[in-house]
Amino acid sequence: MMINRTIYESLLANHEGCQSTDEDGSRWAMVYLPNAGVKGVSPLQFAGALSVLKQQGAYRPTGDKYFGEIKIK
């Protein structure tokens, strides 16, 4: 779905400087979710896209509703 790709690209473009690397070599960056919103995408669509990205292994929540981590390719 195109909206998921748009949200993913927005998350990548808005990630913070804090990064981490998992044991498998995957790199993750912290993102402040309110900064990653996309014009014309409702909060419900944004949440749905995050859910899909999480299922795909490209996003993971941090436990804070304003922050998450995005997988850097």
All heavy atoms as TSV, in Angstrom:
chain	resi	resn	atom	element	x	y	z
A	1	MET	N	N	0.846	-1.184	0.000
A	1	MET	CA	C	0.000	0.000	0.000
A	1	MET	C	C	0.890	1.246	0.000
A	1	MET	O	O	1.856	1.328	0.746
A	1	MET	CB	C	-0.915	-0.036	1.226
A	1	MET	CG	C	-1.820	1.159	1.344
A	1	MET	SD	S	-2.775	1.148	2.861
A	1	MET	CE	C	-4.329	0.614	2.226
A	2	MET	N	N	0.570	2.205	-0.813
A	2	MET	CA	C	1.389	3.398	-0.990
A	2	MET	C	C	1.498	4.237	0.281
A	2	MET	O	O	2.556	4.801	0.553
A	2	MET	CB	C	0.814	4.242	-2.128
A	2	MET	CG	C	1.739	5.331	-2.538
A	2	MET	SD	S	3.328	4.673	-3.021
A	2	MET	CE	C	3.522	5.393	-4.583
A	3	ILE	N	N	0.442	4.312	1.073
A	3	ILE	CA	C	0.477	5.137	2.278
A	3	ILE	C	C	1.528	4.613	3.258
A	3	ILE	O	O	2.210	5.393	3.918
A	3	ILE	CB	C	-0.914	5.243	2.938
A	3	ILE	CG1	C	-0.914	6.350	3.989
A	3	ILE	CG2	C	-1.331	3.933	3.559
A	3	ILE	CD1	C	-2.269	6.687	4.509
A	4	ASN	N	N	1.701	3.286	3.333
A	4	ASN	CA	C	2.709	2.728	4.225
A	4	ASN	C	C	4.110	3.167	3.802
A	4	ASN	O	O	4.943	3.484	4.636
A	4	ASN	CB	C	2.617	1.204	4.258
A	4	ASN	CG	C	1.305	0.724	4.818
A	4	ASN	OD1	O	0.643	1.412	5.567
A	4	ASN	ND2	N	0.913	-0.460	4.430
A	5	ARG	N	N	4.368	3.170	2.513
A	5	ARG	CA	C	5.667	3.602	1.987
A	5	ARG	C	C	5.887	5.082	2.288
A	5	ARG	O	O	6.976	5.494	2.673
A	5	ARG	CB	C	5.721	3.346	0.469
A	5	ARG	CG	C	7.011	3.713	-0.156
A	5	ARG	CD	C	8.079	2.738	0.243
A	5	ARG	NE	N	9.341	3.107	-0.375
A	5	ARG	CZ	C	10.493	2.646	0.018
A	5	ARG	NH1	N	10.553	1.794	0.998
A	5	ARG	NH2	N	11.582	3.017	-0.574
A	6	THR	N	N	4.848	5.892	2.122
A	6	THR	CA	C	4.939	7.326	2.398
A	6	THR	C	C	5.249	7.566	3.871
A	6	THR	O	O	6.100	8.395	4.203
A	6	THR	CB	C	3.622	8.027	2.004
A	6	THR	OG1	O	3.374	7.791	0.622
A	6	THR	CG2	C	3.681	9.512	2.268
A	7	ILE	N	N	4.571	6.847	4.763
A	7	ILE	CA	C	4.812	6.983	6.203
A	7	ILE	C	C	6.227	6.518	6.536
A	7	ILE	O	O	6.935	7.168	7.294
A	7	ILE	CB	C	3.769	6.186	7.017
A	7	ILE	CG1	C	2.362	6.735	6.795
A	7	ILE	CG2	C	4.122	6.182	8.502
A	7	ILE	CD1	C	2.131	8.152	7.251
A	8	TYR	N	N	6.638	5.390	5.966
A	8	TYR	CA	C	7.998	4.883	6.213
A	8	TYR	C	C	9.040	5.921	5.808
A	8	TYR	O	O	9.980	6.202	6.555
A	8	TYR	CB	C	8.222	3.565	5.463
A	8	TYR	CG	C	9.602	2.986	5.666
A	8	TYR	CD1	C	9.941	2.385	6.877
A	8	TYR	CD2	C	10.570	3.066	4.672
A	8	TYR	CE1	C	11.207	1.872	7.083
A	8	TYR	CE2	C	11.834	2.552	4.866
A	8	TYR	CZ	C	12.151	1.956	6.071
A	8	TYR	OH	O	13.411	1.447	6.277
A	9	GLU	N	N	8.882	6.508	4.644
A	9	GLU	CA	C	9.827	7.520	4.171
A	9	GLU	C	C	9.817	8.757	5.075
A	9	GLU	O	O	10.859	9.352	5.328
A	9	GLU	CB	C	9.523	7.890	2.725
A	9	GLU	CG	C	9.863	6.772	1.760
A	9	GLU	CD	C	9.392	7.015	0.336
A	9	GLU	OE1	O	8.708	8.030	0.082
A	9	GLU	OE2	O	9.716	6.173	-0.521
A	10	SER	N	N	8.645	9.122	5.576
A	10	SER	CA	C	8.546	10.256	6.487
A	10	SER	C	C	9.246	9.947	7.810
A	10	SER	O	O	9.938	10.800	8.371
A	10	SER	CB	C	7.083	10.618	6.730
A	10	SER	OG	O	6.985	11.696	7.625
A	11	LEU	N	N	9.075	8.731	8.305
A	11	LEU	CA	C	9.751	8.326	9.539
A	11	LEU	C	C	11.270	8.376	9.354
A	11	LEU	O	O	11.992	8.876	10.222
A	11	LEU	CB	C	9.314	6.919	9.949
A	11	LEU	CG	C	7.867	6.775	10.425
A	11	LEU	CD1	C	7.471	5.308	10.497
A	11	LEU	CD2	C	7.665	7.452	11.769
A	12	LEU	N	N	11.755	7.862	8.234
A	12	LEU	CA	C	13.194	7.900	7.956
A	12	LEU	C	C	13.717	9.337	7.888
A	12	LEU	O	O	14.792	9.644	8.404
A	12	LEU	CB	C	13.509	7.186	6.646
A	12	LEU	CG	C	13.523	5.665	6.678
A	12	LEU	CD1	C	13.763	5.120	5.272
A	12	LEU	CD2	C	14.560	5.139	7.636
A	13	ALA	N	N	12.952	10.194	7.244
A	13	ALA	CA	C	13.368	11.584	7.068
A	13	ALA	C	C	13.367	12.367	8.379
A	13	ALA	O	O	14.060	13.371	8.504
A	13	ALA	CB	C	12.470	12.274	6.049
A	14	ASN	N	N	12.582	11.907	9.353
A	14	ASN	CA	C	12.430	12.648	10.606
A	14	ASN	C	C	13.044	11.955	11.811
A	14	ASN	O	O	12.751	12.328	12.945
A	14	ASN	CB	C	10.941	12.906	10.864
A	14	ASN	CG	C	10.377	13.948	9.938
A	14	ASN	OD1	O	10.645	15.125	10.101
A	14	ASN	ND2	N	9.627	13.510	8.943
A	15	HIS	N	N	13.910	10.960	11.594
A	15	HIS	CA	C	14.469	10.267	12.753
A	15	HIS	C	C	15.434	11.172	13.505
A	15	HIS	O	O	16.019	12.096	12.957
A	15	HIS	CB	C	15.115	8.933	12.357
A	15	HIS	CG	C	16.398	9.041	11.596
A	15	HIS	ND1	N	17.602	9.307	12.204
A	15	HIS	CD2	C	16.674	8.892	10.290
A	15	HIS	CE1	C	18.552	9.323	11.308
A	15	HIS	NE2	N	18.012	9.087	10.117
A	16	GLU	N	N	15.560	10.889	14.791
A	16	GLU	CA	C	16.432	11.654	15.680
A	16	GLU	C	C	17.858	11.103	15.569
A	16	GLU	O	O	18.102	10.107	14.907
A	16	GLU	CB	C	15.930	11.530	17.127
A	16	GLU	CG	C	14.477	11.919	17.325
A	16	GLU	CD	C	14.222	13.400	17.192
A	16	GLU	OE1	O	15.096	14.199	17.573
A	16	GLU	OE2	O	13.141	13.767	16.713
A	17	GLY	N	N	18.782	11.713	16.266
A	17	GLY	CA	C	20.168	11.280	16.224
A	17	GLY	C	C	20.444	9.985	16.969
A	17	GLY	O	O	21.452	9.337	16.736
A	18	CYS	N	N	19.552	9.602	17.875
A	18	CYS	CA	C	19.751	8.403	18.681
A	18	CYS	C	C	19.547	7.148	17.835
A	18	CYS	O	O	18.468	6.925	17.296
A	18	CYS	CB	C	18.772	8.423	19.850
A	18	CYS	SG	S	18.905	7.011	20.936
A	19	GLN	N	N	20.594	6.335	17.709
A	19	GLN	CA	C	20.521	5.106	16.926
A	19	GLN	C	C	21.056	3.940	17.732
A	19	GLN	O	O	21.869	4.123	18.637
A	19	GLN	CB	C	21.296	5.241	15.625
A	19	GLN	CG	C	20.761	6.298	14.701
A	19	GLN	CD	C	21.514	6.350	13.381
A	19	GLN	OE1	O	22.266	5.459	13.046
A	19	GLN	NE2	N	21.285	7.411	12.622
A	20	SER	N	N	20.591	2.743	17.385
A	20	SER	CA	C	21.081	1.534	18.042
A	20	SER	C	C	21.227	0.432	17.004
A	20	SER	O	O	20.647	0.496	15.921
A	20	SER	CB	C	20.121	1.099	19.150
A	20	SER	OG	O	18.858	0.762	18.616
A	21	THR	N	N	22.005	-0.573	17.359
A	21	THR	CA	C	22.216	-1.719	16.485
A	21	THR	C	C	21.888	-2.982	17.257
A	21	THR	O	O	22.389	-3.182	18.374
A	21	THR	CB	C	23.678	-1.780	15.992
A	21	THR	OG1	O	23.992	-0.543	15.341
A	21	THR	CG2	C	23.883	-2.922	15.023
A	22	ASP	N	N	21.042	-3.836	16.685
A	22	ASP	CA	C	20.687	-5.114	17.305
A	22	ASP	C	C	21.804	-6.124	17.101
A	22	ASP	O	O	22.710	-5.921	16.297
A	22	ASP	CB	C	19.391	-5.662	16.704
A	22	ASP	CG	C	18.159	-4.921	17.196
A	22	ASP	OD1	O	18.271	-4.085	18.110
A	22	ASP	OD2	O	17.066	-5.190	16.653
A	23	GLU	N	N	21.694	-7.242	17.805
A	23	GLU	CA	C	22.689	-8.311	17.687
A	23	GLU	C	C	22.811	-8.843	16.263
A	23	GLU	O	O	23.871	-9.304	15.854
A	23	GLU	CB	C	22.348	-9.455	18.637
A	23	GLU	CG	C	22.513	-9.086	20.097
A	23	GLU	CD	C	22.135	-10.216	21.031
A	23	GLU	OE1	O	21.902	-11.350	20.556
A	23	GLU	OE2	O	22.077	-9.963	22.239
A	24	ASP	N	N	21.707	-8.781	15.501
A	24	ASP	CA	C	21.734	-9.286	14.124
A	24	ASP	C	C	22.257	-8.247	13.122
A	24	ASP	O	O	22.290	-8.489	11.926
A	24	ASP	CB	C	20.357	-9.780	13.693
A	24	ASP	CG	C	19.316	-8.664	13.587
A	24	ASP	OD1	O	19.645	-7.488	13.875
A	24	ASP	OD2	O	18.178	-8.968	13.205
A	25	GLY	N	N	22.660	-7.084	13.628
A	25	GLY	CA	C	23.209	-6.039	12.771
A	25	GLY	C	C	22.184	-5.030	12.283
A	25	GLY	O	O	22.544	-4.067	11.607
A	26	SER	N	N	20.910	-5.237	12.612
A	26	SER	CA	C	19.863	-4.288	12.212
A	26	SER	C	C	20.082	-2.957	12.910
A	26	SER	O	O	20.338	-2.912	14.113
A	26	SER	CB	C	18.476	-4.817	12.589
A	26	SER	OG	O	18.215	-6.028	11.950
A	27	ARG	N	N	19.987	-1.875	12.146
A	27	ARG	CA	C	20.149	-0.533	12.704
A	27	ARG	C	C	18.785	0.120	12.867
A	27	ARG	O	O	17.955	0.070	11.955
A	27	ARG	CB	C	21.054	0.308	11.802
A	27	ARG	CG	C	22.483	-0.195	11.831
A	27	ARG	CD	C	23.441	0.610	10.979
A	27	ARG	NE	N	23.192	2.041	11.014
A	27	ARG	CZ	C	23.188	2.819	9.937
A	27	ARG	NH1	N	23.403	2.302	8.745
A	27	ARG	NH2	N	22.970	4.101	10.048
A	28	TRP	N	N	18.576	0.745	14.013
A	28	TRP	CA	C	17.317	1.394	14.346
A	28	TRP	C	C	17.581	2.825	14.777
A	28	TRP	O	O	18.587	3.111	15.409
A	28	TRP	CB	C	16.626	0.650	15.490
A	28	TRP	CG	C	16.225	-0.737	15.123
A	28	TRP	CD1	C	17.017	-1.845	15.155
A	28	TRP	CD2	C	14.955	-1.161	14.645
A	28	TRP	NE1	N	16.310	-2.933	14.729
A	28	TRP	CE2	C	15.029	-2.541	14.410
A	28	TRP	CE3	C	13.750	-0.518	14.393
A	28	TRP	CZ2	C	13.963	-3.285	13.944
A	28	TRP	CZ3	C	12.682	-1.254	13.932
A	28	TRP	CH2	C	12.792	-2.616	13.710
A	29	ALA	N	N	16.641	3.716	14.437
A	29	ALA	CA	C	16.755	5.123	14.834
A	29	ALA	C	C	15.461	5.551	15.515
A	29	ALA	O	O	14.369	5.162	15.115
A	29	ALA	CB	C	17.025	6.001	13.625
A	30	MET	N	N	15.612	6.356	16.538
A	30	MET	CA	C	14.474	6.887	17.278
A	30	MET	C	C	13.783	7.960	16.429
A	30	MET	O	O	14.444	8.742	15.751
A	30	MET	CB	C	14.955	7.502	18.591
A	30	MET	CG	C	13.859	7.938	19.517
A	30	MET	SD	S	12.964	6.560	20.254
A	30	MET	CE	C	14.207	5.827	21.277
A	31	VAL	N	N	12.459	7.973	16.477
A	31	VAL	CA	C	11.704	8.977	15.743
A	31	VAL	C	C	10.610	9.544	16.643
A	31	VAL	O	O	9.973	8.808	17.397
A	31	VAL	CB	C	11.114	8.399	14.430
A	31	VAL	CG1	C	10.132	7.292	14.695
A	31	VAL	CG2	C	10.492	9.473	13.585
A	32	TYR	N	N	10.466	10.863	16.600
A	32	TYR	CA	C	9.403	11.556	17.317
A	32	TYR	C	C	8.199	11.555	16.385
A	32	TYR	O	O	8.198	12.229	15.350
A	32	TYR	CB	C	9.851	12.974	17.679
A	32	TYR	CG	C	8.835	13.780	18.441
A	32	TYR	CD1	C	8.388	13.370	19.691
A	32	TYR	CD2	C	8.337	14.963	17.913
A	32	TYR	CE1	C	7.460	14.123	20.396
A	32	TYR	CE2	C	7.420	15.726	18.611
A	32	TYR	CZ	C	6.980	15.299	19.856
A	32	TYR	OH	O	6.054	16.043	20.552
A	33	LEU	N	N	7.209	10.751	16.694
A	33	LEU	CA	C	6.099	10.490	15.783
A	33	LEU	C	C	5.323	11.727	15.335
A	33	LEU	O	O	4.956	11.813	14.159
A	33	LEU	CB	C	5.166	9.440	16.393
A	33	LEU	CG	C	5.824	8.076	16.647
A	33	LEU	CD1	C	4.861	7.144	17.381
A	33	LEU	CD2	C	6.315	7.457	15.359
A	34	PRO	N	N	5.057	12.718	16.208
A	34	PRO	CA	C	4.345	13.903	15.720
A	34	PRO	C	C	5.065	14.644	14.587
A	34	PRO	O	O	4.427	15.278	13.759
A	34	PRO	CB	C	4.214	14.788	16.965
A	34	PRO	CG	C	4.184	13.817	18.095
A	34	PRO	CD	C	5.175	12.744	17.676
A	35	ASN	N	N	6.383	14.543	14.524
A	35	ASN	CA	C	7.133	15.188	13.440
A	35	ASN	C	C	7.040	14.420	12.132
A	35	ASN	O	O	7.371	14.945	11.080
A	35	ASN	CB	C	8.609	15.337	13.811
A	35	ASN	CG	C	8.833	16.431	14.825
A	35	ASN	OD1	O	7.962	17.231	15.107
A	35	ASN	ND2	N	10.013	16.445	15.395
A	36	ALA	N	N	6.628	13.170	12.184
A	36	ALA	CA	C	6.621	12.314	11.001
A	36	ALA	C	C	5.255	12.250	10.322
A	36	ALA	O	O	5.073	11.487	9.382
A	36	ALA	CB	C	7.075	10.910	11.377
A	37	GLY	N	N	4.329	13.048	10.784
A	37	GLY	CA	C	3.012	13.061	10.157
A	37	GLY	C	C	3.083	13.515	8.711
A	37	GLY	O	O	3.984	14.246	8.316
A	38	VAL	N	N	2.141	13.052	7.920
A	38	VAL	CA	C	2.104	13.385	6.501
A	38	VAL	C	C	0.798	14.121	6.216
A	38	VAL	O	O	-0.276	13.673	6.626
A	38	VAL	CB	C	2.192	12.105	5.636
A	38	VAL	CG1	C	2.035	12.422	4.177
A	38	VAL	CG2	C	3.502	11.384	5.895
A	39	LYS	N	N	0.898	15.242	5.533
A	39	LYS	CA	C	-0.281	16.024	5.194
A	39	LYS	C	C	-1.265	15.162	4.405
A	39	LYS	O	O	-0.881	14.456	3.471
A	39	LYS	CB	C	0.123	17.242	4.362
A	39	LYS	CG	C	-1.016	18.182	4.091
A	39	LYS	CD	C	-0.539	19.418	3.361
A	39	LYS	CE	C	-1.706	20.353	3.138
A	39	LYS	NZ	N	-1.304	21.588	2.503
A	40	GLY	N	N	-2.521	15.202	4.809
A	40	GLY	CA	C	-3.560	14.438	4.131
A	40	GLY	C	C	-3.748	13.030	4.677
A	40	GLY	O	O	-4.621	12.307	4.215
A	41	VAL	N	N	-2.915	12.634	5.650
A	41	VAL	CA	C	-3.037	11.310	6.266
A	41	VAL	C	C	-3.633	11.504	7.657
A	41	VAL	O	O	-3.065	12.211	8.491
A	41	VAL	CB	C	-1.669	10.605	6.356
A	41	VAL	CG1	C	-1.783	9.293	7.106
A	41	VAL	CG2	C	-1.100	10.384	4.967
A	42	SER	N	N	-4.761	10.875	7.899
A	42	SER	CA	C	-5.434	11.024	9.188
A	42	SER	C	C	-4.666	10.280	10.284
A	42	SER	O	O	-3.871	9.371	9.989
A	42	SER	CB	C	-6.858	10.464	9.099
A	42	SER	OG	O	-6.831	9.048	9.071
A	43	PRO	N	N	-4.905	10.644	11.545
A	43	PRO	CA	C	-4.256	9.919	12.646
A	43	PRO	C	C	-4.570	8.415	12.622
A	43	PRO	O	O	-3.710	7.602	12.948
A	43	PRO	CB	C	-4.834	10.581	13.895
A	43	PRO	CG	C	-5.175	11.968	13.461
A	43	PRO	CD	C	-5.651	11.811	12.037
A	44	LEU	N	N	-5.765	8.056	12.216
A	44	LEU	CA	C	-6.137	6.639	12.134
A	44	LEU	C	C	-5.342	5.935	11.030
A	44	LEU	O	O	-4.844	4.820	11.222
A	44	LEU	CB	C	-7.638	6.504	11.885
A	44	LEU	CG	C	-8.200	5.091	11.924
A	44	LEU	CD1	C	-7.939	4.434	13.267
A	44	LEU	CD2	C	-9.695	5.118	11.650
A	45	GLN	N	N	-5.180	6.581	9.892
A	45	GLN	CA	C	-4.385	6.009	8.807
A	45	GLN	C	C	-2.914	5.895	9.215
A	45	GLN	O	O	-2.248	4.913	8.895
A	45	GLN	CB	C	-4.499	6.866	7.536
A	45	GLN	CG	C	-5.846	6.798	6.869
A	45	GLN	CD	C	-5.957	7.815	5.744
A	45	GLN	OE1	O	-5.611	8.976	5.898
A	45	GLN	NE2	N	-6.456	7.361	4.601
A	46	PHE	N	N	-2.416	6.906	9.930
A	46	PHE	CA	C	-1.035	6.891	10.403
A	46	PHE	C	C	-0.819	5.716	11.350
A	46	PHE	O	O	0.152	4.961	11.207
A	46	PHE	CB	C	-0.707	8.217	11.097
A	46	PHE	CG	C	0.731	8.376	11.485
A	46	PHE	CD1	C	1.678	8.760	10.556
A	46	PHE	CD2	C	1.135	8.171	12.790
A	46	PHE	CE1	C	3.012	8.918	10.909
A	46	PHE	CE2	C	2.465	8.322	13.158
A	46	PHE	CZ	C	3.400	8.702	12.215
A	47	ALA	N	N	-1.738	5.536	12.294
A	47	ALA	CA	C	-1.642	4.421	13.242
A	47	ALA	C	C	-1.706	3.082	12.512
A	47	ALA	O	O	-0.969	2.146	12.841
A	47	ALA	CB	C	-2.748	4.518	14.284
A	48	GLY	N	N	-2.571	2.984	11.525
A	48	GLY	CA	C	-2.674	1.755	10.735
A	48	GLY	C	C	-1.389	1.458	9.981
A	48	GLY	O	O	-0.943	0.309	9.918
A	49	ALA	N	N	-0.782	2.495	9.430
A	49	ALA	CA	C	0.481	2.317	8.713
A	49	ALA	C	C	1.582	1.860	9.665
A	49	ALA	O	O	2.381	0.991	9.322
A	49	ALA	CB	C	0.877	3.619	8.012
A	50	LEU	N	N	1.616	2.429	10.884
A	50	LEU	CA	C	2.610	1.993	11.869
A	50	LEU	C	C	2.419	0.518	12.214
A	50	LEU	O	O	3.386	-0.230	12.363
A	50	LEU	CB	C	2.523	2.839	13.142
A	50	LEU	CG	C	2.998	4.277	13.051
A	50	LEU	CD1	C	2.850	4.966	14.408
A	50	LEU	CD2	C	4.426	4.371	12.556
A	51	SER	N	N	1.174	0.096	12.322
A	51	SER	CA	C	0.864	-1.305	12.615
A	51	SER	C	C	1.385	-2.225	11.509
A	51	SER	O	O	1.994	-3.265	11.774
A	51	SER	CB	C	-0.637	-1.490	12.802
A	51	SER	OG	O	-0.943	-2.830	13.066
A	52	VAL	N	N	1.154	-1.841	10.264
A	52	VAL	CA	C	1.636	-2.633	9.125
A	52	VAL	C	C	3.161	-2.656	9.101
A	52	VAL	O	O	3.777	-3.719	8.900
A	52	VAL	CB	C	1.073	-2.088	7.795
A	52	VAL	CG1	C	1.748	-2.736	6.604
A	52	VAL	CG2	C	-0.434	-2.297	7.739
A	53	LEU	N	N	3.792	-1.505	9.319
A	53	LEU	CA	C	5.250	-1.439	9.335
A	53	LEU	C	C	5.828	-2.294	10.466
A	53	LEU	O	O	6.865	-2.938	10.307
A	53	LEU	CB	C	5.724	0.009	9.457
A	53	LEU	CG	C	5.467	0.883	8.234
A	53	LEU	CD1	C	5.760	2.345	8.549
A	53	LEU	CD2	C	6.290	0.416	7.041
A	54	LYS	N	N	5.136	-2.328	11.594
A	54	LYS	CA	C	5.565	-3.179	12.714
A	54	LYS	C	C	5.500	-4.652	12.301
A	54	LYS	O	O	6.439	-5.412	12.548
A	54	LYS	CB	C	4.684	-2.931	13.933
A	54	LYS	CG	C	5.061	-3.782	15.123
A	54	LYS	CD	C	4.142	-3.535	16.299
A	54	LYS	CE	C	4.440	-4.531	17.412
A	54	LYS	NZ	N	3.442	-4.446	18.472
A	55	GLN	N	N	4.424	-5.052	11.657
A	55	GLN	CA	C	4.280	-6.440	11.198
A	55	GLN	C	C	5.363	-6.804	10.177
A	55	GLN	O	O	5.803	-7.949	10.116
A	55	GLN	CB	C	2.903	-6.661	10.588
A	55	GLN	CG	C	1.784	-6.629	11.583
A	55	GLN	CD	C	0.414	-6.668	10.922
A	55	GLN	OE1	O	0.283	-6.731	9.710
A	55	GLN	NE2	N	-0.625	-6.625	11.754
A	56	GLN	N	N	5.802	-5.832	9.397
A	56	GLN	CA	C	6.835	-6.056	8.386
A	56	GLN	C	C	8.245	-5.998	8.971
A	56	GLN	O	O	9.223	-6.240	8.265
A	56	GLN	CB	C	6.707	-5.020	7.263
A	56	GLN	CG	C	5.434	-5.143	6.472
A	56	GLN	CD	C	5.247	-4.002	5.477
A	56	GLN	OE1	O	5.874	-2.951	5.570
A	56	GLN	NE2	N	4.349	-4.210	4.526
A	57	GLY	N	N	8.344	-5.642	10.252
A	57	GLY	CA	C	9.647	-5.563	10.900
A	57	GLY	C	C	10.412	-4.284	10.635
A	57	GLY	O	O	11.620	-4.213	10.860
A	58	ALA	N	N	9.720	-3.249	10.166
A	58	ALA	CA	C	10.372	-1.985	9.834
A	58	ALA	C	C	10.179	-0.919	10.905
A	58	ALA	O	O	10.824	0.132	10.869
A	58	ALA	CB	C	9.847	-1.457	8.506
A	59	TYR	N	N	9.300	-1.171	11.877
A	59	TYR	CA	C	9.002	-0.208	12.937
A	59	TYR	C	C	8.773	-0.983	14.229
A	59	TYR	O	O	8.265	-2.097	14.209
A	59	TYR	CB	C	7.738	0.598	12.594
A	59	TYR	CG	C	7.219	1.416	13.747
A	59	TYR	CD1	C	7.793	2.641	14.062
A	59	TYR	CD2	C	6.186	0.959	14.547
A	59	TYR	CE1	C	7.343	3.381	15.147
A	59	TYR	CE2	C	5.720	1.693	15.626
A	59	TYR	CZ	C	6.309	2.909	15.922
A	59	TYR	OH	O	5.876	3.630	16.993
A	60	ARG	N	N	9.171	-0.373	15.336
A	60	ARG	CA	C	8.832	-0.952	16.636
A	60	ARG	C	C	8.542	0.165	17.626
A	60	ARG	O	O	9.239	1.189	17.659
A	60	ARG	CB	C	9.930	-1.887	17.138
A	60	ARG	CG	C	11.277	-1.274	17.345
A	60	ARG	CD	C	12.296	-2.336	17.720
A	60	ARG	NE	N	13.619	-1.751	17.902
A	60	ARG	CZ	C	14.726	-2.455	18.002
A	60	ARG	NH1	N	14.679	-3.766	17.923
A	60	ARG	NH2	N	15.882	-1.862	18.178
A	61	PRO	N	N	7.484	-0.018	18.411
A	61	PRO	CA	C	7.131	0.988	19.413
A	61	PRO	C	C	8.133	0.964	20.565
A	61	PRO	O	O	8.825	-0.039	20.778
A	61	PRO	CB	C	5.740	0.561	19.870
A	61	PRO	CG	C	5.625	-0.880	19.516
A	61	PRO	CD	C	6.548	-1.125	18.370
A	62	THR	N	N	8.207	2.053	21.291
A	62	THR	CA	C	9.136	2.138	22.421
A	62	THR	C	C	8.427	2.100	23.766
A	62	THR	O	O	9.084	2.064	24.788
A	62	THR	CB	C	9.949	3.440	22.356
A	62	THR	OG1	O	9.039	4.542	22.459
A	62	THR	CG2	C	10.767	3.530	21.087
A	63	GLY	N	N	7.116	2.132	23.759
A	63	GLY	CA	C	6.375	2.201	25.010
A	63	GLY	C	C	5.938	3.618	25.335
A	63	GLY	O	O	5.168	3.855	26.247
A	64	ASP	N	N	6.431	4.575	24.598
A	64	ASP	CA	C	6.049	5.981	24.737
A	64	ASP	C	C	5.213	6.335	23.516
A	64	ASP	O	O	5.632	6.082	22.385
A	64	ASP	CB	C	7.313	6.846	24.789
A	64	ASP	CG	C	7.027	8.320	24.988
A	64	ASP	OD1	O	6.167	8.865	24.259
A	64	ASP	OD2	O	7.665	8.936	25.848
A	65	LYS	N	N	4.052	6.925	23.726
A	65	LYS	CA	C	3.160	7.171	22.587
A	65	LYS	C	C	3.701	8.192	21.584
A	65	LYS	O	O	3.216	8.273	20.467
A	65	LYS	CB	C	1.779	7.596	23.064
A	65	LYS	CG	C	1.707	8.959	23.715
A	65	LYS	CD	C	0.289	9.276	24.142
A	65	LYS	CE	C	0.179	10.660	24.723
A	65	LYS	NZ	N	-1.210	10.981	25.052
A	66	TYR	N	N	4.711	8.935	21.963
A	66	TYR	CA	C	5.259	9.950	21.061
A	66	TYR	C	C	6.519	9.503	20.323
A	66	TYR	O	O	6.969	10.183	19.412
A	66	TYR	CB	C	5.569	11.239	21.827
A	66	TYR	CG	C	4.340	11.901	22.369
A	66	TYR	CD1	C	4.096	11.949	23.732
A	66	TYR	CD2	C	3.393	12.461	21.517
A	66	TYR	CE1	C	2.953	12.551	24.238
A	66	TYR	CE2	C	2.250	13.054	22.005
A	66	TYR	CZ	C	2.036	13.094	23.372
A	66	TYR	OH	O	0.900	13.681	23.869
A	67	PHE	N	N	7.096	8.382	20.729
A	67	PHE	CA	C	8.339	7.915	20.117
A	67	PHE	C	C	8.221	6.478	19.642
A	67	PHE	O	O	7.449	5.698	20.169
A	67	PHE	CB	C	9.509	8.005	21.112
A	67	PHE	CG	C	9.953	9.394	21.399
A	67	PHE	CD1	C	9.420	10.092	22.464
A	67	PHE	CD2	C	10.894	10.019	20.601
A	67	PHE	CE1	C	9.822	11.391	22.736
A	67	PHE	CE2	C	11.308	11.322	20.868
A	67	PHE	CZ	C	10.758	12.002	21.932
A	68	GLY	N	N	8.997	6.153	18.642
A	68	GLY	CA	C	9.110	4.796	18.137
A	68	GLY	C	C	10.480	4.658	17.498
A	68	GLY	O	O	11.260	5.603	17.457
A	69	GLU	N	N	10.771	3.460	17.016
A	69	GLU	CA	C	12.038	3.237	16.334
A	69	GLU	C	C	11.761	2.734	14.924
A	69	GLU	O	O	10.906	1.900	14.714
A	69	GLU	CB	C	12.890	2.210	17.087
A	69	GLU	CG	C	13.420	2.728	18.396
A	69	GLU	CD	C	14.318	1.715	19.069
A	69	GLU	OE1	O	13.905	0.554	19.221
A	69	GLU	OE2	O	15.444	2.099	19.442
A	70	ILE	N	N	12.512	3.261	13.976
A	70	ILE	CA	C	12.383	2.889	12.583
A	70	ILE	C	C	13.657	2.173	12.149
A	70	ILE	O	O	14.763	2.579	12.534
A	70	ILE	CB	C	12.103	4.134	11.693
A	70	ILE	CG1	C	11.758	3.735	10.270
A	70	ILE	CG2	C	13.228	5.116	11.741
A	70	ILE	CD1	C	10.415	3.106	10.119
A	71	LYS	N	N	13.486	1.103	11.406
A	71	LYS	CA	C	14.632	0.339	10.925
A	71	LYS	C	C	15.286	1.110	9.781
A	71	LYS	O	O	14.630	1.507	8.824
A	71	LYS	CB	C	14.202	-1.036	10.457
A	71	LYS	CG	C	15.350	-1.955	10.152
A	71	LYS	CD	C	14.824	-3.352	9.860
A	71	LYS	CE	C	15.934	-4.346	9.765
A	71	LYS	NZ	N	15.406	-5.701	9.599
A	72	ILE	N	N	16.579	1.322	9.914
A	72	ILE	CA	C	17.343	2.021	8.880
A	72	ILE	C	C	17.922	0.971	7.953
A	72	ILE	O	O	18.600	0.055	8.395
A	72	ILE	CB	C	18.480	2.862	9.505
A	72	ILE	CG1	C	17.911	3.870	10.468
A	72	ILE	CG2	C	19.289	3.534	8.411
A	72	ILE	CD1	C	18.965	4.604	11.249
A	73	LYS	N	N	17.667	1.109	6.687
A	73	LYS	CA	C	18.160	0.114	5.716
A	73	LYS	C	C	19.538	0.458	5.247
A	73	LYS	O	O	19.996	1.540	5.280
A	73	LYS	CB	C	17.207	0.018	4.531
A	73	LYS	CG	C	15.881	-0.553	4.941
A	73	LYS	CD	C	15.022	-0.772	3.737
A	73	LYS	CE	C	13.731	-1.464	4.150
A	73	LYS	NZ	N	12.892	-1.785	3.048
